[in-house]
Amino acid sequence: MKVAIAGGTGFVGKAITDRLLAENHEVLILTRNKNGKQEKENLHFIEWLKEGTSPEKELENCDIFINLAGESINNGRWTKKQKRRILQSRLHATSEIIRIMKSMKKMPDVLINASAIGYYGISDTEVFTEDSPDVGYDFLAHTVQQWEKEASKAQQLGVRTVFLRFGIILGKEGGALPRLIIPYKFFAGGTVGSGKQWMSWVHIEDVVRAVVFAIHNSAIAGAVNITSPNPVRMEELGRAIAKIMQKPHWLPVPSPLLKLALGEMSILVLEGQKVLPQKLINHAYSFTYPHIKEALEDLLR
């Protein structure tokens, strides 16, 4: 199988690339600059989103496109300029993928497009699945909705399109966990905000396995929530981290302090939503780490 990945050098992209290479697939990483990037058997880098590049010439006969490209939502305060970069970087990369597809003699089998559970907005009481009619109205929700709208143009080309709505990804080398454990390392961990906000989390191993699962399962299309079937409240997550690290959970971080420090970006830790991976469950996907205790034990021990 020949797979093109946009955003393949990031935390999630690297993990997916490693899995695909282990399964002997050919992986083509779309990057703005391939200088210094080491190619090896079945792994190649292709420059794109840069004047003078024509990536479509090297992407002919690609079976799968995976789009993870976009400015990180964690890169500094959400100023007007930064919010514009977060949105436009996603739309620009996705529209370029659509353009490339239109130029291909043979359409790929599927587009796996990153998305996020921010689509649903925030709530302490509602339970969201892929069939939930309500959508959010905050910045993250708006960004995700516009992103999926752009990616859905692949459907009009006859390409099976999957929107992977990622939850809070936990991993050793990236995702949310390294930042979450910092206070505990200094014996200063405690409840963040009210502690009642939902954390719809997922282990990086299940992210990778779910992506591969969606690639191979032709019955899967549209939105797919990539979250554990057992979301937890922030208070429970903090206490689980403390117990495994054998550190105290005692110093609360008040909401006003976080809002002052992070501005609008504080929504990432002060608000949440209870999201269930109903479509994966319906298609009999088996989670490697369905519970927070076993996930954290794997990542922290």
VOPAGU-2260 file (C-alpha; in pm, 1 decimal, decimal comma):
REM VOPAGU-2260
SITE   aa  ch    i         X         Y         Z
SITE  MET   A    0       0,0       0,0       0,0
SITE  LYS   A    1     127,4     348,9     -86,4
SITE  VAL   A    2      39,5     610,4     177,0
SITE  ALA   A    3      88,8     987,3     166,6
SITE  ILE   A    4      92,9    1168,3     501,6
SITE  ALA   A    5      68,0    1543,7     545,8
SITE  GLY   A    6     187,8    1639,1     892,6
SITE  GLY   A    7     382,1    1315,5     916,2
SITE  THR   A    8     670,0    1464,7    1116,9
SITE  GLY   A    9     455,7    1552,4    1419,4
SITE  PHE   A   10     383,5    1343,3    1728,7
SITE  VAL   A   11      85,7    1153,2    1583,9
SITE  GLY   A   12     229,3    1144,8    1232,1
SITE  LYS   A   13     552,4     980,0    1346,1
SITE  ALA   A   14     363,2     713,2    1539,3
SITE  ILE   A   15     142,4     633,3    1238,5
SITE  THR   A   16     442,6     631,5    1005,2
SITE  ASP   A   17     628,4     385,0    1227,4
SITE  ARG   A   18     331,2     149,2    1228,7
SITE  LEU   A   19     281,9     163,8     851,8
SITE  LEU   A   20     652,3     104,5     787,9
SITE  ALA   A   21     645,9    -191,7    1026,6
SITE  GLU   A   22     366,6    -333,6     812,4
SITE  ASN   A   23     584,1    -286,9     499,7
SITE  HIS   A   24     379,9      -9,5     342,3
SITE  GLU   A   25     542,6     268,2     138,3
SITE  VAL   A   26     509,2     604,7     314,5
SITE  LEU   A   27     547,0     944,3     147,7
SITE  ILE   A   28     573,9    1235,2     391,8
SITE  LEU   A   29     458,8    1573,4     260,4
SITE  THR   A   30     681,3    1843,1     409,2
SITE  ARG   A   31     769,4    2206,9     344,8
SITE  ASN   A   32    1140,9    2130,4     364,0
SITE  LYS   A   33    1298,9    1788,7     323,4
SITE  ASN   A   34    1655,6    1907,3     388,6
SITE  GLY   A   35    1811,0    1704,7     667,2
SITE  LYS   A   36    1532,3    1449,1     670,4
SITE  GLN   A   37    1666,7    1097,9     637,2
SITE  GLU   A   38    1498,6     871,0     388,4
SITE  LYS   A   39    1513,6     493,9     412,5
SITE  GLU   A   40    1352,5     192,9     253,6
SITE  ASN   A   41     982,7     265,1     195,5
SITE  LEU   A   42    1008,0     613,8     349,8
SITE  HIS   A   43    1040,2     921,2     128,9
SITE  PHE   A   44     988,4    1295,7     173,5
SITE  ILE   A   45     809,9    1517,1     -78,8
SITE  GLU   A   46     811,8    1896,5     -62,5
SITE  TRP   A   47     479,5    2078,5     -89,0
SITE  LEU   A   48     310,8    2408,6       2,0
SITE  LYS   A   49     618,2    2580,4    -134,1
SITE  GLU   A   50     660,5    2787,2    -449,6
SITE  GLY   A   51     784,6    2579,0    -738,4
SITE  THR   A   52     685,5    2240,1    -596,2
SITE  SER   A   53     461,6    1993,4    -779,8
SITE  PRO   A   54     402,5    1709,5    -532,8
SITE  GLU   A   55     132,9    1552,7    -748,0
SITE  LYS   A   56     400,5    1418,9    -983,8
SITE  GLU   A   57     533,3    1193,5    -706,1
SITE  LEU   A   58     197,4    1103,9    -554,7
SITE  GLU   A   59      43,9     926,6    -852,0
SITE  ASN   A   60     -91,4     583,1    -758,5
SITE  CYS   A   61    -113,1     666,3    -387,7
SITE  ASP   A   62    -377,0     446,9    -225,5
SITE  ILE   A   63    -423,6     644,6      95,6
SITE  PHE   A   64    -397,9    1010,7     197,1
SITE  ILE   A   65    -367,9    1097,8     566,3
SITE  ASN   A   66    -396,8    1466,6     651,3
SITE  LEU   A   67    -267,5    1573,2     992,9
SITE  ALA   A   68    -127,7    1909,7     883,3
SITE  GLY   A   69    -196,2    2231,0    1070,6
SITE  GLU   A   70     -57,6    2482,4    1318,0
SITE  SER   A   71     -56,4    2342,4    1672,7
SITE  ILE   A   72    -331,0    2479,2    1897,6
SITE  ASN   A   73     -75,2    2478,6    2182,6
SITE  ASN   A   74     169,5    2726,7    2026,2
SITE  GLY   A   75     114,7    3030,9    2244,5
SITE  ARG   A   76    -184,5    3246,4    2335,5
SITE  TRP   A   77    -477,4    3260,3    2097,0
SITE  THR   A   78    -436,5    3609,8    1962,9
SITE  LYS   A   79    -637,7    3705,0    1657,3
SITE  LYS   A   80    -327,3    3641,6    1446,9
SITE  GLN   A   81    -263,7    3300,1    1600,4
SITE  LYS   A   82    -626,5    3189,1    1563,8
SITE  ARG   A   83    -612,1    3289,6    1199,2
SITE  ARG   A   84    -295,5    3079,0    1154,5
SITE  ILE   A   85    -454,4    2778,3    1327,2
SITE  LEU   A   86    -756,0    2787,3    1096,0
SITE  GLN   A   87    -590,3    2890,0     770,7
SITE  SER   A   88    -305,3    2638,3     799,7
SITE  ARG   A   89    -560,6    2356,6     815,6
SITE  LEU   A   90    -773,7    2487,8     532,6
SITE  HIS   A   91    -470,7    2558,2     310,6
SITE  ALA   A   92    -319,4    2211,8     353,2
SITE  THR   A   93    -654,3    2040,3     301,2
SITE  SER   A   94    -741,9    2239,0     -10,5
SITE  GLU   A   95    -398,9    2150,3    -153,7
SITE  ILE   A   96    -469,1    1780,6     -96,1
SITE  ILE   A   97    -800,5    1818,1    -278,4
SITE  ARG   A   98    -619,4    1992,5    -566,1
SITE  ILE   A   99    -365,3    1711,0    -584,7
SITE  MET   A  100    -639,6    1449,4    -590,7
SITE  LYS   A  101    -814,4    1627,0    -878,2
SITE  SER   A  102    -492,7    1606,7   -1081,5
SITE  MET   A  103    -446,8    1231,7   -1029,4
SITE  LYS   A  104    -532,4     981,8   -1300,4
SITE  LYS   A  105    -649,4     733,9   -1036,5
SITE  MET   A  106    -822,5     853,5    -722,9
SITE  PRO   A  107    -695,9     726,8    -386,5
SITE  ASP   A  108    -913,6     480,8    -197,9
SITE  VAL   A  109    -956,4     696,1     110,7
SITE  LEU   A  110    -873,7    1030,1     272,5
SITE  ILE   A  111    -815,7    1006,6     646,3
SITE  ASN   A  112    -848,5    1364,2     768,9
SITE  ALA   A  113    -764,8    1473,4    1121,1
SITE  SER   A  114   -1033,7    1650,5    1318,8
SITE  ALA   A  115   -1115,0    1694,5    1687,9
SITE  ILE   A  116   -1388,3    1643,9    1944,6
SITE  GLY   A  117   -1390,3    2021,7    1980,7
SITE  TYR   A  118   -1651,2    1992,8    1703,9
SITE  TYR   A  119   -1917,6    1930,2    1969,1
SITE  GLY   A  120   -1850,4    2230,2    2186,6
SITE  ILE   A  121   -1829,8    2207,2    2565,7
SITE  SER   A  122   -2062,4    2056,0    2825,9
SITE  ASP   A  123   -2047,3    1901,7    3173,3
SITE  THR   A  124   -2373,8    1713,9    3127,9
SITE  GLU   A  125   -2422,7    1601,3    2766,3
SITE  VAL   A  126   -2286,9    1283,9    2608,3
SITE  PHE   A  127   -2170,4    1320,1    2248,0
SITE  THR   A  128   -2142,6    1054,1    1977,6
SITE  GLU   A  129   -2092,5    1087,2    1603,3
SITE  ASP   A  130   -2471,5    1113,8    1567,6
SITE  SER   A  131   -2511,5    1403,8    1808,7
SITE  PRO   A  132   -2701,3    1685,2    1634,1
SITE  ASP   A  133   -2553,1    1970,5    1837,9
SITE  VAL   A  134   -2232,7    2147,7    1739,3
SITE  GLY   A  135   -2023,1    2396,4    1931,8
SITE  TYR   A  136   -1989,9    2769,2    1871,9
SITE  ASP   A  137   -1650,0    2846,1    2024,1
SITE  PHE   A  138   -1326,6    2896,4    1829,7
SITE  LEU   A  139   -1222,5    2529,5    1834,1
SITE  ALA   A  140   -1564,2    2412,1    1722,0
SITE  HIS   A  141   -1568,9    2663,3    1437,8
SITE  THR   A  142   -1219,7    2557,9    1327,8
SITE  VAL   A  143   -1305,8    2188,8    1321,7
SITE  GLN   A  144   -1631,4    2244,8    1137,1
SITE  GLN   A  145   -1457,8    2449,1     865,8
SITE  TRP   A  146   -1179,4    2188,9     842,2
SITE  GLU   A  147   -1422,0    1901,7     791,4
SITE  LYS   A  148   -1617,9    2104,4     537,4
SITE  GLU   A  149   -1304,5    2154,1     327,0
SITE  ALA   A  150   -1203,9    1787,3     353,5
SITE  SER   A  151   -1553,4    1673,7     257,5
SITE  LYS   A  152   -1481,1    1793,3     -97,6
SITE  ALA   A  153   -1295,3    1462,9    -140,2
SITE  GLN   A  154   -1631,7    1287,6    -112,7
SITE  GLN   A  155   -1746,6    1473,3    -423,0
SITE  LEU   A  156   -1451,0    1314,9    -605,0
SITE  GLY   A  157   -1570,5     969,4    -506,1
SITE  VAL   A  158   -1307,5     924,4    -235,2
SITE  ARG   A  159   -1411,9     760,7      91,7
SITE  THR   A  160   -1349,3    1027,5     352,3
SITE  VAL   A  161   -1303,2     977,7     726,0
SITE  PHE   A  162   -1292,8    1260,9     980,3
SITE  LEU   A  163   -1095,7    1142,3    1282,9
SITE  ARG   A  164   -1221,7    1346,8    1575,7
SITE  PHE   A  165    -932,0    1304,6    1816,6
SITE  GLY   A  166    -979,6    1338,3    2189,0
SITE  ILE   A  167    -704,4    1436,9    2432,5
SITE  ILE   A  168    -412,9    1220,8    2316,7
SITE  LEU   A  169    -187,6    1074,3    2585,4
SITE  GLY   A  170     165,1     963,4    2496,0
SITE  LYS   A  171     515,4     955,3    2641,0
SITE  GLU   A  172     676,9    1177,5    2379,6
SITE  GLY   A  173     394,3    1416,4    2301,8
SITE  GLY   A  174      28,0    1497,7    2335,9
SITE  ALA   A  175    -116,8    1631,6    2660,4
SITE  LEU   A  176      50,8    1404,4    2915,1
SITE  PRO   A  177     402,2    1558,2    2937,3
SITE  ARG   A  178     248,5    1893,5    3034,9
SITE  LEU   A  179      -7,0    1740,3    3270,7
SITE  ILE   A  180     257,9    1566,3    3479,9
SITE  ILE   A  181     493,4    1863,4    3522,8
SITE  PRO   A  182     327,3    1994,6    3844,1
SITE  TYR   A  183     335,2    1644,8    3995,2
SITE  LYS   A  184     707,4    1615,8    3930,8
SITE  PHE   A  185     752,0    1920,2    4154,4
SITE  PHE   A  186     504,3    1798,8    4419,5
SITE  ALA   A  187     261,3    2071,4    4314,3
SITE  GLY   A  188      -9,3    1870,0    4140,6
SITE  GLY   A  189    -374,2    1924,4    4213,6
SITE  THR   A  190    -720,4    1984,6    4076,0
SITE  VAL   A  191    -732,3    2205,9    3768,5
SITE  GLY   A  192   -1031,3    2437,8    3766,1
SITE  SER   A  193   -1347,7    2278,5    3901,0
SITE  GLY   A  194   -1217,9    1926,7    3837,1
SITE  LYS   A  195   -1563,3    1835,9    3705,6
SITE  GLN   A  196   -1480,2    1904,5    3340,9
SITE  TRP   A  197   -1473,3    1593,1    3123,5
SITE  MET   A  198   -1151,2    1464,6    2969,0
SITE  SER   A  199   -1226,0    1245,7    2667,3
SITE  TRP   A  200    -879,1    1096,4    2639,3
SITE  VAL   A  201    -714,2     831,1    2420,2
SITE  HIS   A  202    -380,2     646,1    2436,8
SITE  ILE   A  203    -150,1     709,5    2138,3
SITE  GLU   A  204    -143,2     334,1    2071,3
SITE  ASP   A  205    -518,7     335,1    2014,8
SITE  VAL   A  206    -488,5     643,9    1794,8
SITE  VAL   A  207    -250,5     458,2    1565,0
SITE  ARG   A  208    -450,4     135,4    1568,2
SITE  ALA   A  209    -776,1     322,4    1502,0
SITE  VAL   A  210    -622,8     499,4    1200,8
SITE  VAL   A  211    -508,4     167,4    1053,7
SITE  PHE   A  212    -848,9      18,4    1139,8
SITE  ALA   A  213   -1026,2     297,0     948,7
SITE  ILE   A  214    -795,9     253,3     649,5
SITE  HIS   A  215    -870,7    -116,5     615,5
SITE  ASN   A  216   -1243,1    -104,2     700,4
SITE  SER   A  217   -1421,7      23,4     391,2
SITE  ALA   A  218   -1751,3      49,4     581,3
SITE  ILE   A  219   -1616,1     335,8     792,0
SITE  ALA   A  220   -1677,0     685,1     657,1
SITE  GLY   A  221   -1762,9    1027,6     790,5
SITE  ALA   A  222   -1696,5    1130,0    1149,7
SITE  VAL   A  223   -1520,7     886,3    1383,3
SITE  ASN   A  224   -1456,0     976,8    1746,2
SITE  ILE   A  225   -1106,9     864,9    1849,1
SITE  THR   A  226   -1150,9     854,6    2225,7
SITE  SER   A  227   -1146,9     593,2    2497,7
SITE  PRO   A  228   -1491,4     444,2    2571,2
SITE  ASN   A  229   -1433,8     555,6    2933,0
SITE  PRO   A  230   -1380,6     932,7    2962,1
SITE  VAL   A  231   -1296,4    1071,4    3307,1
SITE  ARG   A  232   -1339,6    1394,2    3498,3
SITE  MET   A  233   -1028,4    1610,1    3532,4
SITE  GLU   A  234   -1020,9    1543,2    3907,7
SITE  GLU   A  235   -1008,3    1166,5    3848,4
SITE  LEU   A  236    -733,5    1204,5    3589,0
SITE  GLY   A  237    -521,2    1413,1    3825,7
SITE  ARG   A  238    -558,9    1170,9    4112,8
SITE  ALA   A  239    -471,6     877,6    3885,7
SITE  ILE   A  240    -152,9    1054,1    3772,6
SITE  ALA   A  241     -60,3    1131,6    4133,2
SITE  LYS   A  242    -114,5     774,5    4246,7
SITE  ILE   A  243      94,3     619,2    3970,8
SITE  MET   A  244     373,7     875,9    4010,0
SITE  GLN   A  245     349,8     843,5    4391,0
SITE  LYS   A  246     314,9    1218,9    4426,3
SITE  PRO   A  247      63,9    1430,4    4621,0
SITE  HIS   A  248    -251,4    1569,6    4463,4
SITE  TRP   A  249    -313,0    1873,0    4680,4
SITE  LEU   A  250    -243,3    2210,5    4521,4
SITE  PRO   A  251    -547,0    2332,4    4323,3
SITE  VAL   A  252    -511,9    2558,5    4020,9
SITE  PRO   A  253    -804,8    2804,4    4024,9
SITE  SER   A  254    -986,8    2880,3    3700,2
SITE  PRO   A  255    -928,5    3259,6    3720,1
SITE  LEU   A  256    -552,8    3204,4    3745,3
SITE  LEU   A  257    -546,0    2982,8    3435,5
SITE  LYS   A  258    -765,6    3225,2    3242,1
SITE  LEU   A  259    -527,7    3504,9    3331,5
SITE  ALA   A  260    -223,7    3301,7    3227,2
SITE  LEU   A  261    -361,3    3141,9    2910,6
SITE  GLY   A  262    -642,3    3366,2    2796,9
SITE  GLU   A  263    -894,7    3203,4    2561,7
SITE  MET   A  264    -660,4    2904,5    2528,5
SITE  SER   A  265    -754,7    2805,5    2886,2
SITE  ILE   A  266   -1061,6    2634,1    2738,7
SITE  LEU   A  267    -831,1    2338,8    2662,5
SITE  VAL   A  268    -802,0    2251,6    3032,5
SITE  LEU   A  269   -1094,6    2426,5    3199,0
SITE  GLU   A  270   -1368,5    2297,7    2970,2
SITE  GLY   A  271   -1441,7    1961,3    2815,1
SITE  GLN   A  272   -1698,5    1724,8    2676,1
SITE  LYS   A  273   -1795,3    1362,2    2732,2
SITE  VAL   A  274   -1741,3    1197,9    2394,7
SITE  LEU   A  275   -1789,9     829,8    2317,9
SITE  PRO   A  276   -1637,9     638,6    2020,6
SITE  GLN   A  277   -1968,7     487,7    1916,7
SITE  LYS   A  278   -1873,2     421,3    1555,4
SITE  LEU   A  279   -1557,7     231,4    1653,5
SITE  ILE   A  280   -1759,6      30,4    1903,7
SITE  ASN   A  281   -2023,8     -46,7    1641,9
SITE  HIS   A  282   -1751,9    -176,7    1408,2
SITE  ALA   A  283   -1608,3    -400,4    1683,7
SITE  TYR   A  284   -1283,2    -212,1    1733,7
SITE  SER   A  285   -1107,1    -346,0    2043,3
SITE  PHE   A  286    -925,3     -84,4    2253,5
SITE  THR   A  287    -580,3    -170,6    2383,5
SITE  TYR   A  288    -620,4      84,7    2664,1
SITE  PRO   A  289    -988,4     140,1    2742,8
SITE  HIS   A  290    -932,1     259,6    3102,9
SITE  ILE   A  291    -726,0     552,1    3232,0
SITE  LYS   A  292    -544,1     351,4    3501,5
SITE  GLU   A  293    -391,9     100,1    3261,3
SITE  ALA   A  294    -314,6     372,4    3005,3
SITE  LEU   A  295    -124,7     582,4    3259,6
SITE  GLU   A  296      55,8     279,5    3400,4
SITE  ASP   A  297     185,2     203,0    3052,7
SITE  LEU   A  298     293,9     561,1    2988,9
SITE  LEU   A  299     431,4     660,8    3329,1
SITE  ARG   A  300     599,3     343,2    3454,5
